[in-house]
Structure formats: structure tokens, C-alpha cells
Amino acid sequence: MKDNMNVKNLIEGEWGDSPEEACGVFGVYAPGEDVGRVTYFGLYALQHRGQESAGIAVTSGDGILVIKDMGLVSQVFDESSFVTLQGDCALGHVRYSTTGSTYWENAQPVYESTPRGPLAVAHNGNLVNTNALREQLVREGATFTSTTDTEVMASLLSHSDAPTTADAIAETFPRMVGAYSVVILTEEGLFGVRDPYGLRPLCIGVKDNGWFLASETAALDVVGAKFVREVEPGELVHIGPGGLEARRFVEDPDPSLCIFEFIYFARPDSVLYDRVLYDARKEMGMHLAEEAPVEADIVIPVPDSGVPSAIGFAEKSGIPFGEGLIKNRYIGRTFIQPTQSIRQLGVRLKLNPLTRVISGKRLVVVDDSIVRGTTSRKIVEMLKEAGAAEVHMRVSSPPISCPCFYGIDTAVKSELIASRLSVAEIRDFLGADSLHYLGMDNLVKSCRSPKDRFCTACFDGKYPIYVPEEMHMSKFRLEGLNASC
């Protein structure tokens, strides 16, 4: 599949108005089990976090084998893969890249040799000081084959002369600035690391004599593991023959989980901060109905991410819930280049209106977010062409007005429609009869945790981690430099 490394979405930039998540990571330590196959199923549960590439690494304590390629989990691995993916411990990765960094060399896990033996690294997030770290490593003689900060992480570990991997992590990771949830595989076992702000999720699970690390609890559910707890911000956990050991590598962590995990990124059946995300999203819809009531005939979601909030809106407002848009779930990433005539079909390849349901009706259309506005505009246009009498847009998040630099692809600031237009102007651009975004207070209330435990920078520009000036430059963002995922 390497020849297709520059292929992006079938309709570039047309698949949605929601931000794109970076990656999913999964790890298992379970001697005597088919850890490669277990990791495969764990990655399947995390496929929504990245559809560009997938990889699995395994070890039995005598070397590490890595298999990775471009494509979905089901495209990269088959039965023959599991013949070789044998061991006591494994880690896996699914990847979504920002624009400009789509090629095989950036697929993960990243393999590296160190004084303590080989290691494989899988990472979700994005460092903001990658350039400085890379330049220093190059001066020390390091070479790089990719543009990812994950390779920088692996190189830093390889340059450490600490006696154990845990000591090397504790020594090197305080030098890394940014968002990271990392799983590391060595001959010593499995390691999980989370940045001091906990921007990206990482949780621990257990089943019989096996231990698990995963981006989301839903992946634990799929493999039959029981959720134990989240890896704490600034914490390092080591899973090996002695069980689970934990230590802090930074003092005074400042939890700032990305609030978009609640709004969109994580699966609705996952749990964060002891809150089932389906319940949080349903409550967001209920608050939307309180904030912006409207006379309408039917509430419809933009599938699939708008479904829980639309159900909540319908329940609170008393307006019937229905399906008005049918999603083609086989449209995602593709390795077939589209023709211009196919491109012009745009969003219709993914969503098709149920004309008999919506014709002549006043619609409340619920979505999780609006980034550029182009897809939302086409949805409104499509619904009105199908006969909708009115289209009232309701969004279960505040306006996205600032870019993210912590591993999420939300474009440059100038491309974010809410950074340059008022809500009324956005409504007019969309062609909607009304538009309302969920207020910040009710968003936080739906999450059932204090606001200071979240990163809300995409809404208010208050970045918990300092972002270098060059990262705000359009050229940097458009080229997707240093993007790990």
C-alpha cells in the first residue's frame, strides 16, 4: 500500500465538520495468551480514532517484531499475521494524520534500538517542542526517517544511559512539552506514560492474569477486560512479571483533559472522569433544548456523532426524534483516487436524506460541532432540496474559534468559521433558519467535572501548555509538521 501514501479522503476535506482525532493506542501483557490477536481486537475498537495506518508490535522478551502498514486494521492484518505476532506482550496503534504527513514511514509503532535493548513506541498526541528536541538529537548524531515526534521520543530514550526503561522514561519525558499518551513495549514489559496535563486519555484494565492499556475503556470492554483506573497525568506505569508498578515522573500535575473527548472523539460507550460519554452527550442535547427552544416537527441527528445529543434534545423538547439522514458507513478513507465528477457529489456520497421523512417538515438538526462550515452548509442545502420546510441547526459544543496544537487537526485559525464570523453570519452562510451553539457552562455541566479539569483552548484560546509562535503560523499548520498522528 506504500504507493498510495499520499491518498487522503475520497472527497478531501468534505467528510465532516468535526475535528479529527489523532490516534488510538492499545497494549497488553498476558503471558500464554494470543496477544497479537487480542491487540487486533483492541485496535478494532479504537478504529474511530484513526483510519490511516495500523500497526502491532510483540515480544516474548527476546526481541521485538513490528508489523505495520497504511490502511484500516482489517486491511493491514489477516490470519497469517497472527502466526508471526506471537509473544507475551504487545502494543498496537491506529493513526490519523494532519495534512501533509500521510506516508508509511510515519506509521506506528516506531522501533528503536537502545542500550537496554529494542523498544517500540506508540503515541497519541503532539509535542510542541519537537523541533528543538530533534535539532539537539541531530547534533548528537541521531538520524530520522519520519516527521513524527514519536520517533523523537524513541530517539531520546535510545540516547539515555539509564539502567532501566522506567528510569530512562523518568529522565527523558520531562523534556517533552505537549500532549502525549504513550505505550512503550520493551523486553522488560509494557509501559504507559501520560503527560502532566493528561490531555489525551489512557486507561488501565485487567483480565485474569493479563494487564491492558488503552486509549478508551470501550477497547477494554471488547477484549473482556475490567476497567481499573485511568493513568494519572504525569504518571508512568510499568506492567511486567511483577504486575503493575506506578511512579510519577513529574510533580504537581495539572489535569486538563481535552473536552472534545466528551463531545466527539471517544466512543459513546467509553467512560472518562467516571462519566459514560453517551450520558454526557445526551445531557448536552437536553441543555440545547433548554437554551434554544424552537417549534419543529422532528429532531434528526447528523450521524453518527450527533445521535446522543439529538435524543436528549428530543426528550427534553417533546419533539419526536427521527432519522432524516442515512449514513453510508463504508465511506471513509480510500486508496482509490476520485474523479472530479465524483468529487462534485460531495457529502451526498456519505449522507443521503430520507425525503419522505423530512419533506414539508420543520427540522431540528443536531451535530456535535462545526469547524469550517462547508459540510454543514451542504447538509442544510441537501435537506432543503429534499423538501424540508425549515432547518434549525443545533450544535452540542461552543463555536470552535482557535486551532488545536496538541494532536487534533482543526486547521489554521483563518479556516475556522467561528474565528471570523458571528453566529448570525454563520447561520446565513449555512442557509439555516436558525443556529445555536451550546453554552460553555452547560457543556461543562454535562461532563460532571470542574471546568479547570479540561482543556477548552479550541473554544477560548486558553492553552494549558505554551505553544511556540511558529506553531501559530499557517505554513506550519498546513504542512502538518511534527504531527505524531
C-alpha positions as CSV (number, residue, x, y, z in Angstrom):
1,M,0.0,0.0,0.0
2,K,3.0,2.3,0.2
3,D,2.4,3.6,-3.3
4,N,-0.8,5.2,-2.1
5,M,0.8,7.1,0.7
6,N,-0.5,10.5,-0.4
7,V,-4.1,9.5,-0.8
8,K,-6.3,11.3,1.6
9,N,-10.1,11.2,2.0
10,L,-12.2,10.3,-1.0
11,I,-13.5,13.8,-1.0
12,E,-10.7,15.8,0.6
13,G,-12.0,18.0,3.4
14,E,-15.6,17.1,2.7
15,W,-16.2,14.3,5.1
16,G,-17.3,16.3,8.1
17,D,-17.3,19.5,10.1
18,S,-16.0,17.8,13.3
19,P,-12.3,17.9,14.3
20,E,-10.3,14.8,13.5
21,E,-8.7,12.9,16.3
22,A,-5.1,11.8,16.2
23,C,-4.6,8.2,17.3
24,G,-5.5,5.2,19.3
25,V,-3.1,3.1,21.4
26,F,-3.6,-0.3,23.0
27,G,-1.3,-2.6,24.9
28,V,-1.5,-6.0,26.6
29,Y,0.7,-8.0,28.9
30,A,-0.7,-11.6,29.1
31,P,1.8,-14.5,29.0
32,G,0.3,-17.5,27.4
33,E,-2.4,-15.6,25.6
34,D,-2.7,-14.8,21.9
35,V,-1.6,-11.2,22.5
36,G,-1.3,-10.3,18.8
37,R,-4.9,-11.2,18.1
38,V,-6.1,-9.5,21.3
39,T,-4.4,-6.3,20.3
40,Y,-6.0,-6.6,16.9
41,F,-9.4,-6.6,18.5
42,G,-8.4,-3.8,20.8
43,L,-7.4,-1.7,17.8
44,Y,-10.7,-2.6,16.0
45,A,-12.5,-1.0,19.0
46,L,-10.3,2.2,18.5
47,Q,-10.6,2.4,14.7
48,H,-12.6,5.6,15.0
49,R,-9.6,7.3,16.4
50,G,-7.5,6.7,13.2
51,Q,-8.1,5.2,9.8
52,E,-4.9,5.9,8.0
53,S,-2.5,3.3,9.3
54,A,-2.3,0.5,11.8
55,G,0.5,-1.4,13.5
56,I,1.2,-4.1,16.1
57,A,4.4,-4.9,17.9
58,V,5.0,-8.1,20.0
59,T,7.8,-9.5,22.2
60,S,8.5,-12.6,24.3
61,G,11.5,-11.0,26.0
62,D,13.9,-11.8,23.2
63,G,13.5,-9.2,20.6
64,I,10.6,-7.2,19.1
65,L,8.6,-7.8,15.9
66,V,6.7,-5.0,14.3
67,I,4.1,-5.3,11.6
68,K,2.5,-2.0,10.3
69,D,1.1,-0.6,7.1
70,M,-1.2,2.0,5.6
71,G,-4.9,1.2,5.8
72,L,-7.6,0.1,8.3
73,V,-6.9,-2.6,10.9
74,S,-8.7,-5.2,8.8
75,Q,-6.6,-4.3,5.7
76,V,-3.3,-4.4,7.5
77,F,-3.7,-7.7,9.3
78,D,-5.0,-11.2,8.3
79,E,-4.8,-14.7,9.7
80,S,-1.2,-15.1,8.5
81,S,-0.2,-12.1,10.6
82,F,-1.0,-13.8,13.8
83,V,1.2,-16.7,13.0
84,T,4.2,-14.4,13.5
85,L,2.7,-12.0,16.0
86,Q,3.3,-14.3,18.9
87,G,4.6,-13.3,22.4
88,D,3.7,-12.4,25.9
89,C,3.3,-8.7,25.4
90,A,2.1,-6.5,22.6
91,L,1.1,-3.0,21.7
92,G,-0.9,-1.6,18.8
93,H,-1.6,1.8,17.2
94,V,-4.1,3.3,14.8
95,R,-3.3,6.6,13.2
96,Y,-4.9,9.7,11.8
97,S,-2.6,12.3,10.4
98,T,-2.8,16.1,10.0
99,T,-2.5,17.3,6.4
100,G,0.9,16.7,4.7
101,S,2.2,13.8,6.8
102,T,0.5,10.8,5.3
103,Y,3.1,8.2,4.4
104,W,4.3,4.8,5.5
105,E,7.3,6.0,7.4
106,N,5.0,7.8,9.9
107,A,3.0,4.7,10.7
108,Q,3.5,3.3,14.2
109,P,4.7,1.7,16.4
110,V,8.1,3.2,16.0
111,Y,11.0,0.7,16.5
112,E,14.3,1.8,18.1
113,S,17.4,0.1,19.5
114,T,18.6,1.3,22.9
115,P,21.5,0.4,25.3
116,R,18.9,-1.6,27.2
117,G,17.6,-3.5,24.2
118,P,15.0,-2.8,21.5
119,L,11.7,-0.9,22.1
120,A,8.6,0.0,20.2
121,V,6.6,3.2,20.8
122,A,3.0,4.1,20.1
123,H,1.8,7.6,20.7
124,N,-1.4,9.7,20.8
125,G,-0.9,13.4,20.9
126,N,1.5,16.1,19.7
127,L,4.6,17.7,21.2
128,V,5.1,21.4,20.8
129,N,8.9,21.4,21.2
130,T,9.7,18.7,18.7
131,N,11.9,21.0,16.5
132,A,14.2,21.9,19.4
133,L,14.5,18.3,20.5
134,R,15.1,17.0,17.0
135,E,17.8,19.6,16.3
136,Q,19.6,18.7,19.6
137,L,19.4,15.0,18.7
138,V,20.8,15.5,15.2
139,R,23.7,17.4,16.7
140,E,24.3,14.4,18.9
141,G,24.4,12.1,15.8
142,A,20.8,10.9,15.6
143,T,19.1,10.3,12.2
144,F,15.4,10.3,11.4
145,T,13.3,8.5,8.8
146,S,10.0,10.2,9.6
147,T,8.5,13.5,10.5
148,T,6.8,12.3,13.7
149,D,7.5,13.4,17.2
150,T,7.1,9.7,18.2
151,E,10.4,9.0,16.5
152,V,11.9,11.8,18.5
153,M,10.6,10.2,21.7
154,A,12.1,6.9,20.8
155,S,15.4,8.6,19.9
156,L,15.5,10.4,23.3
157,L,15.0,7.0,25.0
158,S,17.8,5.4,22.9
159,H,20.2,8.2,23.9
160,S,19.6,7.7,27.6
161,D,22.1,5.6,29.5
162,A,19.7,4.9,32.4
163,P,19.8,1.3,33.6
164,T,16.1,0.6,33.1
165,T,13.4,1.7,30.7
166,A,11.4,3.2,33.6
167,D,14.4,5.3,34.6
168,A,15.0,6.3,31.0
169,I,11.4,7.5,30.7
170,A,11.6,9.4,34.0
171,E,14.8,11.0,32.8
172,T,13.7,12.0,29.3
173,F,9.9,12.6,29.3
174,P,10.1,15.8,31.5
175,R,12.0,17.3,28.5
176,M,8.9,16.8,26.2
177,V,6.4,19.6,26.1
178,G,2.9,18.9,24.8
179,A,0.2,16.3,24.8
180,Y,1.1,12.6,24.9
181,S,-0.4,9.3,26.0
182,V,2.3,6.8,25.1
183,V,2.6,3.0,25.3
184,I,6.1,1.6,25.1
185,L,7.0,-2.1,24.6
186,T,10.4,-3.5,25.6
187,E,11.8,-6.8,26.7
188,E,11.1,-5.6,30.3
189,G,7.4,-5.4,29.6
190,L,4.8,-2.8,28.8
191,F,5.0,0.9,29.9
192,G,2.3,3.6,29.8
193,V,3.0,7.3,30.1
194,R,0.7,10.3,30.2
195,D,1.7,13.9,30.0
196,P,1.4,16.1,33.1
197,Y,-1.8,17.7,31.8
198,G,-3.5,14.4,30.8
199,L,-4.7,16.0,27.5
200,R,-5.1,12.6,25.9
201,P,-6.8,9.7,27.6
202,L,-5.1,6.4,28.7
203,C,-6.7,3.8,31.0
204,I,-5.7,0.5,32.7
205,G,-7.6,-2.8,32.6
206,V,-7.2,-6.3,33.9
207,K,-8.4,-9.7,32.9
208,D,-7.4,-12.9,34.7
209,N,-3.5,-12.6,34.8
210,G,-3.4,-10.1,32.0
211,W,-3.0,-6.3,32.1
212,F,-4.1,-3.8,29.5
213,L,-3.5,-0.2,28.5
214,A,-5.9,1.5,26.1
215,S,-7.0,5.0,24.9
216,E,-10.6,4.2,25.8
217,T,-12.5,1.9,28.1
218,A,-14.5,0.6,25.2
219,A,-11.5,-1.2,23.9
220,L,-11.2,-2.9,27.3
221,D,-14.8,-4.0,27.1
222,V,-14.3,-5.5,23.6
223,V,-11.5,-7.8,24.9
224,G,-13.3,-8.7,28.1
225,A,-11.1,-6.7,30.4
226,K,-12.2,-4.9,33.5
227,F,-11.5,-1.2,33.8
228,V,-9.2,-0.5,36.8
229,R,-8.5,3.2,36.5
230,E,-7.1,5.9,34.3
231,V,-3.3,6.5,34.1
232,E,-2.9,9.7,36.0
233,P,-1.4,12.9,34.4
234,G,2.3,12.8,34.9
235,E,2.3,9.1,35.8
236,L,4.4,6.2,34.5
237,V,3.1,2.7,34.8
238,H,5.2,-0.5,34.2
239,I,3.5,-3.8,33.6
240,G,5.6,-6.9,33.7
241,P,6.1,-10.2,35.6
242,G,5.7,-8.4,38.9
243,G,2.3,-7.0,37.9
244,L,1.7,-3.3,37.8
245,E,4.0,-0.7,39.2
246,A,3.4,3.1,39.1
247,R,5.5,6.1,39.7
248,R,5.3,9.8,39.0
249,F,7.9,11.4,36.7
250,V,6.7,15.0,37.3
251,E,5.4,16.7,40.4
252,D,2.2,18.8,40.6
253,P,0.3,17.6,37.5
254,D,-2.4,19.8,36.2
255,P,-5.2,17.7,34.7
256,S,-6.6,19.3,31.5
257,L,-8.3,16.5,29.5
258,C,-9.3,17.6,26.0
259,I,-13.0,18.3,26.4
260,F,-13.6,17.1,22.8
261,E,-13.1,13.6,24.1
262,F,-16.5,14.1,25.8
263,I,-18.1,15.9,22.8
264,Y,-16.9,13.7,19.9
265,F,-13.6,11.9,19.9
266,A,-14.2,9.0,22.2
267,R,-16.9,6.3,21.7
268,P,-20.2,7.0,23.4
269,D,-19.8,3.7,25.3
270,S,-16.4,4.8,26.8
271,V,-16.0,6.2,30.3
272,L,-13.9,9.3,31.2
273,Y,-13.8,11.0,34.6
274,D,-16.3,8.3,35.8
275,R,-18.9,9.6,33.3
276,V,-20.3,7.4,30.5
277,L,-19.9,9.6,27.4
278,Y,-23.3,8.7,26.0
279,D,-25.0,10.1,29.1
280,A,-22.9,13.3,28.8
281,R,-23.8,13.8,25.2
282,K,-27.4,13.2,25.8
283,E,-27.4,15.8,28.5
284,M,-25.7,18.2,26.1
285,G,-28.7,17.8,23.8
286,M,-31.1,18.4,26.7
287,H,-29.4,21.6,27.6
288,L,-29.5,22.7,23.9
289,A,-33.3,22.3,24.1
290,E,-33.4,24.5,27.2
291,E,-31.1,27.1,25.7
292,A,-32.7,27.3,22.2
293,P,-36.2,26.0,22.1
294,V,-37.9,26.0,18.7
295,E,-41.2,25.0,17.1
296,A,-40.5,22.0,14.9
297,D,-41.8,18.7,13.7
298,I,-38.9,16.3,14.1
299,V,-35.4,16.2,15.6
300,I,-32.7,14.5,13.4
301,P,-29.0,13.9,14.1
302,V,-26.1,14.2,11.8
303,P,-25.0,10.6,12.1
304,D,-23.4,9.2,13.9
305,S,-21.8,11.6,16.4
306,G,-25.0,13.8,16.7
307,V,-27.2,10.9,17.8
308,P,-27.0,11.0,21.6
309,S,-27.4,14.8,21.7
310,A,-30.4,14.7,19.3
311,I,-32.0,12.1,21.5
312,G,-31.5,14.4,24.5
313,F,-32.9,17.3,22.6
314,A,-36.0,15.4,21.5
315,E,-36.6,14.0,25.0
316,K,-36.3,17.5,26.7
317,S,-38.3,19.4,24.0
318,G,-41.0,16.8,23.4
319,I,-40.4,17.0,19.6
320,P,-40.2,13.5,18.1
321,F,-36.8,12.0,17.3
322,G,-36.3,10.5,13.8
323,E,-33.7,9.6,11.2
324,G,-33.6,12.1,8.4
325,L,-30.1,11.4,7.1
326,I,-28.8,7.9,6.3
327,K,-25.0,7.4,6.5
328,N,-23.1,5.2,4.2
329,R,-20.7,3.5,6.7
330,Y,-18.5,2.1,4.0
331,I,-17.3,5.6,3.0
332,G,-14.1,6.6,4.9
333,R,-10.6,6.6,3.8
334,T,-9.9,5.0,0.4
335,F,-7.0,4.2,-1.8
336,I,-8.9,4.9,-5.0
337,Q,-8.3,8.3,-6.5
338,P,-11.7,10.0,-7.1
339,T,-12.5,11.7,-10.4
340,Q,-13.6,15.4,-10.4
341,S,-17.2,14.3,-11.2
342,I,-17.2,12.1,-8.1
343,R,-15.8,14.9,-6.0
344,Q,-18.7,17.1,-7.0
345,L,-21.1,14.6,-5.4
346,G,-19.5,15.8,-2.1
347,V,-21.3,15.0,1.1
348,R,-24.0,13.0,-0.8
349,L,-21.6,10.1,-1.0
350,K,-21.7,9.9,2.8
351,L,-25.2,11.1,3.7
352,N,-28.5,10.6,1.9
353,P,-31.7,12.3,3.0
354,L,-34.9,10.4,3.8
355,T,-37.1,12.5,1.6
356,R,-40.4,11.0,2.8
357,V,-39.5,11.7,6.4
358,I,-38.4,15.3,6.1
359,S,-40.4,16.7,3.2
360,G,-42.6,19.5,4.4
361,K,-41.3,19.2,7.9
362,R,-39.6,21.7,10.2
363,L,-36.4,20.1,11.2
364,V,-34.1,20.4,14.2
365,V,-30.7,19.1,13.0
366,V,-28.3,18.3,15.8
367,D,-24.5,18.0,15.2
368,D,-21.6,17.9,17.6
369,S,-19.5,20.7,16.2
370,I,-18.8,23.0,13.2
371,V,-15.2,23.5,12.1
372,R,-15.1,25.1,8.6
373,G,-18.8,25.1,7.9
374,T,-18.6,23.7,4.4
375,T,-20.1,20.3,5.2
376,S,-22.8,21.8,7.4
377,R,-23.8,24.1,4.6
378,K,-24.1,21.3,2.2
379,I,-26.2,19.3,4.6
380,V,-28.6,22.2,5.0
381,E,-28.8,22.7,1.3
382,M,-29.4,19.0,0.8
383,L,-32.2,18.9,3.4
384,K,-34.0,21.9,1.8
385,E,-33.7,20.4,-1.7
386,A,-35.4,17.3,-0.2
387,G,-38.3,19.4,0.8
388,A,-37.6,20.4,4.4
389,A,-39.8,23.5,5.3
390,E,-37.3,24.8,7.9
391,V,-33.8,23.7,9.1
392,H,-32.8,24.7,12.6
393,M,-29.2,23.8,13.4
394,R,-28.3,23.0,17.0
395,V,-24.6,22.3,17.9
396,S,-23.7,20.4,21.1
397,S,-20.5,22.4,21.6
398,P,-19.5,26.1,21.7
399,P,-18.1,27.7,18.5
400,I,-14.6,26.5,17.6
401,S,-12.6,29.7,17.1
402,C,-9.0,28.6,17.9
403,P,-6.8,25.8,16.4
404,C,-5.5,22.9,18.4
405,F,-1.8,22.2,18.6
406,Y,-2.0,19.1,20.8
407,G,-2.7,16.4,18.2
408,I,-6.0,17.3,16.7
409,D,-6.5,18.5,13.1
410,T,-8.6,21.7,13.4
411,A,-6.9,23.6,10.6
412,V,-5.4,27.0,10.7
413,K,-7.3,29.7,12.6
414,S,-8.4,31.5,9.4
415,E,-10.1,28.3,8.2
416,L,-12.2,28.1,11.4
417,I,-15.5,29.7,10.5
418,A,-16.2,30.8,14.1
419,S,-12.9,32.7,14.2
420,R,-14.1,35.2,11.6
421,L,-17.9,35.2,11.6
422,S,-20.5,35.8,14.2
423,V,-23.2,33.2,15.0
424,A,-25.7,35.1,12.9
425,E,-23.2,35.3,10.0
426,I,-22.5,31.6,10.3
427,R,-26.3,30.9,10.2
428,D,-26.6,32.9,7.0
429,F,-23.6,31.1,5.5
430,L,-25.1,27.7,6.3
431,G,-28.5,28.8,4.9
432,A,-30.2,27.6,8.2
433,D,-33.3,29.2,9.6
434,S,-31.7,29.3,13.0
435,L,-28.4,28.3,14.6
436,H,-27.5,27.8,18.2
437,Y,-24.3,26.5,19.9
438,L,-24.3,25.0,23.4
439,G,-23.0,27.4,26.0
440,M,-19.8,26.6,27.8
441,D,-21.4,26.4,31.3
442,N,-23.9,23.7,30.2
443,L,-21.2,21.8,28.3
444,V,-19.1,21.6,31.4
445,K,-22.2,20.7,33.5
446,S,-22.9,17.8,31.1
447,C,-19.4,16.5,31.7
448,R,-19.9,16.5,35.5
449,S,-16.4,17.6,36.3
450,P,-15.0,21.1,37.0
451,K,-14.0,23.3,34.0
452,D,-10.4,23.5,35.2
453,R,-10.0,19.8,34.7
454,F,-10.4,20.3,30.9
455,C,-8.6,21.9,28.0
456,T,-11.1,24.2,26.3
457,A,-8.5,26.1,24.1
458,C,-10.3,25.4,20.8
459,F,-13.2,27.5,22.2
460,D,-11.5,30.2,24.3
461,G,-7.8,30.2,23.2
462,K,-6.6,29.4,26.8
463,Y,-3.9,26.9,26.0
464,P,-2.7,25.0,29.1
465,I,0.7,24.3,27.6
466,Y,2.7,27.1,26.0
467,V,2.6,27.0,22.2
468,P,5.7,28.4,20.3
469,E,5.0,31.2,18.0
470,E,6.0,29.3,14.9
471,M,3.2,26.8,15.5
472,H,0.6,29.5,15.1
473,M,1.9,30.1,11.5
474,S,-0.4,29.0,8.7
475,K,2.5,27.3,6.8
476,F,3.3,25.1,9.8
477,R,-0.2,24.0,10.3
478,L,-0.9,23.4,6.6
479,E,2.2,21.2,6.2
480,G,1.4,19.2,9.3
481,L,5.0,19.3,10.6
482,N,5.8,17.3,13.6
483,A,2.4,15.7,13.7
484,S,2.8,12.4,15.5
485,C,-0.6,11.1,14.5
